[in-house]
Structure formats: structure tokens, C-alpha cells
Amino acid sequence: MAADQEITQQREEHSGGGESSRRDYADPPPQPVLAASELRRWSLYRAAIAEFVATLLFLYVAVATVIGHKRQSESDASGCGGVGVLGIAWAFGGTIFLLVYCTAGISGGHINPAVTFALLLARKVSLPRAALYVAAQCLGAVCGAGLVRAVHSPPGTFARLGGGANVVGDGYGRGAALAAEVVGTFVLVYTVFSATDAKRNARDSHIPILAPLPIGFAVFVVHLATIPITGTGINPARSFAAAAVYNQARAWHDQWIFWVGPLTGAAIATLYHEHVLRASALKALGSFKAG
């Protein structure tokens, strides 16, 4: 009989449906918007340095893969050279998986201004932290793309191969490109919220979820879908850095798409996860039950 009770208790704990698991869980308090006291803490600057280095490494691997693929394809008359679209998608998604895994415990592993913007809207980071993160991400991204340019000599090679810059693909309009960036970033940010949801982790503690894995896989599948349309931005720092180092008119002409699209997609994903799936709005306003 005691054994049966123990088994029943274990099942309740593993199902996440036990009363104790619901009682013990509490949503983390929202971060203050300004939180000026953070500016006096070394942990903030350590986190910003982690974001800088991670975004630098991300841009280096990602842009180097794109340039290397184009360079190999150019020298291969059969047209089979390079890693192809699948290899580029793996490079982006795999690098994000590794870097989020390495930096999540220090900075949260944003590596993307759109992700930082979404977490700011969700009150999970303060405005000073978000601003410092975005600055570090953009600067790190420029350094990473610049390193790729230095490696791929002679200097004209980088420019001739497009510099890894995001542009609207041939045969696609700006509306299609903007929609692709919005939807692609929605998928990414929605995955970020789902993979890092503290309530879900408490409820489904019997299911081990390595958060960087679904995040990296989201980047991978989005690249498969949108590389032909925009080269896949979904990260304003990535798009800005490649355009800044490439510095050709075509890259700057549609740069707004790679900021408006990701930030819009991030905002929509935040509203969907926080106010529909998590029902934050209903908690604040009460329920829809008839009086």
C-alpha cells in the first residue's frame, strides 16, 4: 500500500499537475523599466561583454560560411561547390545553439536586438540593460563581419561576393521581404519565450529541455524558409554589421526591412506568448466569465 502511494505521488510530481507544483510556482517579478541602480553593477557590464563577444563570433562564423560558399561555388564550374543553403542554415542555427548555451548563464544569450527588444517589452530586462545589450551586439557584429573581410583577401573578394549582406532576393518585392522577416522573427522569439518559460519548466520538470537547442533549431528552419527571399536577417545586428562592412548602396537601400521586420515580429510574438498563451492580460483584467 505504501508503495502504491509512493508511485501515485511520483506520477503527480512528474505530470506537473500536483497541487504542490502549482502552489510553489510564482512568476518572476517584472523588471523595473529604468533600474538605474543596474548601471553601478559589474554584472551588467560583464553581461554586455558576453553579448559583444558572442555576437562577434556569430557574425564571424555566419558571414564566413556565406562568403566561403560563394567563393567555392565561383571556382567550381559544376556549380556544386560550397555548403549550399542547407549548410548555411546549419551554420547559423548551430552557432546560435552553441553561443546561447555558452552565454545564457551570464547575459541570457540574446545575441540579437530583436530578442532583447522582446524581453524588454515583456519586462524581463530593464531599459538600461536592453540599450547596453543592443549597443554591444551591434558593435560585436561589426567586428565579426570586419574580421571576415580581413580573412578573405584580397580585399575585393569580400565585396565581389556580396559581403554576406541581406538584400531582397531577385523576383521578390519589399512587401514579401518584410513579411518574411516578420514571420521568421516571430518563430524565433516565440521559441525563445517557450523554451525559457519558467512556469513551463516548473510544470514539466520531468521533461529535460535544453533551451539553446530549440532556439538554434528555430534559427535553422527559418533560414531554410527565407534565405531565397532576404538571405534571412531576423537579427538587426547581423544585417546592420554586414551592410556596414560591405558598404554598398544595395545593402543600405533596403536596410529598414531588416529592422522593422524583426522588431515587429518580436513585438507580435511577445504579445502572443505573454497575453494570449500566458494570459497575462486576463490576469490583470479579470476573467471573461459573465457576472
Secondary structure by P-SEA (a helix, b strand, c coil): caaaaaaaaaaaaaacccaaaaaacccccccccccccccccaaaaaaaaaaaaaaaaaaaaaaaaaaaaaaaaaacccccccccaaaaaaaaaaaaaaaaaaccccccccccaaaaaaaaaaccccaaaaaaaaaaaaaaaaaaaaaaaaaacccccccccccccccccccccaaaaaaaaaaaaaaaaaaaaaaacaaaaaaacccccaaaaaaaaaaaaaaacccccccccccaaaaaaaaaaacccccccaaaaaaaaaaaaaaaaaaaaaccccaaaaaaacccccc
